[in-house]
């Protein structure tokens, strides 16, 4: 018997950008993942707002998983100083 996705949450997978490779759980909205996410994260001690757009959603073993891509144009700028990260 196949498992049905009956959860009220889904797994977010960040494809790229500052949150690349991270995952988190979010609540489904009207039974589906959001099409666009705003996430606040600290980069080098500064809080920034990052926007991500839904690329793909799928059912994996009864769990909804959604992949999101970084929208650099709408997000706060992020600078990375290699000299500070030796």
Secondary structure, 3 states (H helix, E strand, C coil): CCCCCCCCEEEEEECCHHHCCCEEEEECECCECCCEEEEEEEECCEEEEEEEEEEEEEEECCEEEEEEEEECCCCCCCCCCHHHHC
